[in-house]
Amino acid sequence: MRVKTFTAETTAAAMDMVRDTLGSNAVIVSSFQGDDGHAVLVAATEPSEPANEDRDIAGPKVGEDDHEMAAFLRQALVSHGVPSATAARLAELSDETESTTAVAALTQALERQLGFAPLEPFSSGMPPLVLIGPPGAGKTITAAKICARAHMAKQPVLPVTTDVKRAGGVEQLAAFTRIMGLELTTAPDPDAVHTLVRENRDQPARLVFDTAGTNPYNDHDMDYLARIIDAADGEAVLVLPAGGDAVESADMACIYAQVGATRLMVTRLDIARRFGAVIAAADAARLPLAE
């Protein structure tokens, strides 16, 4: 696979450049408007097609041009909706690596700029895990997956939900925990959360809280969520879906970080084609990515 980026004043002009350079069978990988207002197309073709420049899907390799890789990555990140300043910073960091491919360079840049902090294996004495986020972000299914992973690894876990007012809130998580043979506990308010944590402090199981969805722009919602987090005396993990608006996701992440979020878990990665929201949220709120 050969990949090449074309920039022209109009999309039609860029398409003409694609056909002239890569042939009529070229595939448009992505298209977007550059910072200067020009149309930018990223096109690909199989090696059998005519091309003026060989380039594999991993992007330019070190040595082809001192800054070609950084430019390639910056354009790729912008096409994913990453804010221009963040894209430029990641491209700059990738240029400082000794990696020989764009993919490897970007991986190191993301590690330096965002960080990765996977959930540790559960063990006795670990603080409660509190999943927080807006409605519909996927907190309940994430809680179920975390509990399932711990249960299959024979790590002690106790699922808890504070989402007792939403219709079907308790039943949704209970359906998953029943399959695993785990008992779901409810904690309807901060006082109940505090009592539950105190009663289980010397128990081997780690508590995993599925909280009700909150509106980050509603002070009452966020004040109540802060009380839940404080009562749990654990680690708050923000759950956000991929594929959203990058600026909106960044704003939300910053607000949740203010009430105690320490990591970011992302859902719906399988149905998103652009990941600008993920990178923007993690970068703006300084939240390492977890899984």
Secondary structure, DSSP 8 states (H G I E B T S, - for coil): -EEEEEEESSHHHHHHHHHHHH-TT-EEEEEEE-TTS-EEEEEEE-TTS--SS---TT---TTS-TTHHHHHHHHHHHHTT--HHHHHHHHHHHHTS--SSHHHHHHHHHHHHT-B-------TT---EEEE-STTSSHHHHHHHHHHHHHHTT--EEEEE---SSTTHHHHHHHHHHHHT---EE--SHHHHHHHHHHTTTSSSEEEEE-----TT-HHHHHHHHHHHHHHTSEEEEEEETTS-HHHHHHHHHHHHHTTEEEEEEE-GGG-S--HHHHHHHHHHT--EE-
